């Protein structure tokens, strides 16, 4: 039996929640946004909000100059019923994607009340619809394929990680709790480094909203990355945001589907 899941071929945003549901696993590129905890991974009720998710990566070159890359902003919504909506550019990494028109957007809606999810392609004016399963139903109805264990790599020095709790601060008007994880790869680690390398991930989360608000990553191999929610509003979103456009063609999906 094929997996009942729907994947997008684009990268979209992330955060946290409560009740588990069977949702697409390839949806949100960002997270802890680095562990990546998808925005649609759980259901949180009674805590509506809307915000934009932005991602910026800065690399420092050998000559000291910097290369900055910004992904197209992703708009996310959640209402008091736990319904969720994410909308982002269909072509997030193309030049000008941040200001792309609404004609080339992908919208993903999870409705745990109606137990259905939608992926809306505004460019093709098509809505892909699929029944939403609970975690128990998904586990019972999915045949897990056999995966051959990977070959064990040569024994090398393991990285060491320490985690410290940070003093709470206010981010986007809400109380946030932070933690800083520092990882050191000693010489001769599996990443092939001759000298010790140190990376830092700083994560800030709102326990009230159950959403990660900000993640800062410093990695000597990839540069500095900042992923955050901005323009946060605690107002109840328009209920129509959680319904697909009435004029679009609806296609019911029952098996794994790749949407391009």
C-alpha positions, 0 to 999 in steps of 0.5 A, a space after each residue: 500500500 502506498 503512503 497517503 502523503 502529499 509532497 510539494 516540490 518547493 520549500 516552505 516554512 515551520 513551527 510547533 503544536 499539540 495533537 499529531 496529525 498525518 501531514 506531509 513530511 516534505 513541506 517546510 524546509 526551515 526548522 527547528 526550523 533546523 531539526 525541522 519541526 513542520 508548521 503542520 506537524 501538530 494541531 494547536 487550538 485556542 491560539 490564533 495568529 498570522 505571521 510571515 516566515 523569513 529566511 536569510 543566509 549570509 556567507 563570508 568569503 575568503 576575501 572578507 566580503 559577504 554573500 546574502 541570500 533571502 528566500 521568498 517570505 512565507 505567510 502562515 495562519 492558524 485559527 482558534 480551531 487549529 486550522 492552518 494555512 501556509 502560502 508561498 511563492 511557487 518558485 521561492 528561489 528565483 530572482 524576484 520571488 519575494 515580490 512574486 505575484 499571487 498568480 504563482 503561489 502554492 497554498 497549503 491548508 490543513 483542516 483538522 475539523 473537516 479532516 481534510 487538507 488542500 494544496 492549492 495551485 494558484 497558477 493552474 487554478 487547481 486544488 488537490 484535496 486529500 483526507 486527513 488521517 490521525 496519527 493512529 490511522 496513518 500508522 495502521 494504514 501505511 505499509 512501511 517499506 524495508 530499508 536496508 541499514 546503511 553501511 557503518 562509516 569508519 570510526 571517527 571522533 564524534 562531535 560534542 554538543 552543550 546546551 545552555 538556557 538563555 534569559 527569556 526575552 520578548 520577540 514580536 510582542 510575545 514572551 520567548 524562551 531561548 536555548 543555545 546549542 554549541 557543537 564542536 567537531 574535533 579534528 578528524 571528525 566525519 566531516 573531514 576537518 583538519 582543525 576543530 570547528 564550532 557551530 552554534 544554534 540559538 532557538 527562541 520559542 513561545 510556549 504560549 503559541 507553541 511556535 518557534 519564533 527565531 532561530 540563529 545558526 552560525 556554521 563555519 561551513 555554511 555561514 550565518 542563517 537567520 530564520 524568524 517569524 515577523 509581522 506577528 498578529 494575534 487576531 483571528 484570521 478570516 475563516 475564508 482563508 481555510 477554504 479553497 477557492 470555489 472557482 478552482 478545479 478540485 482533484 481528489 488525491 488518494 495516493 502519494 502525489 508530487 505537485 509541480 
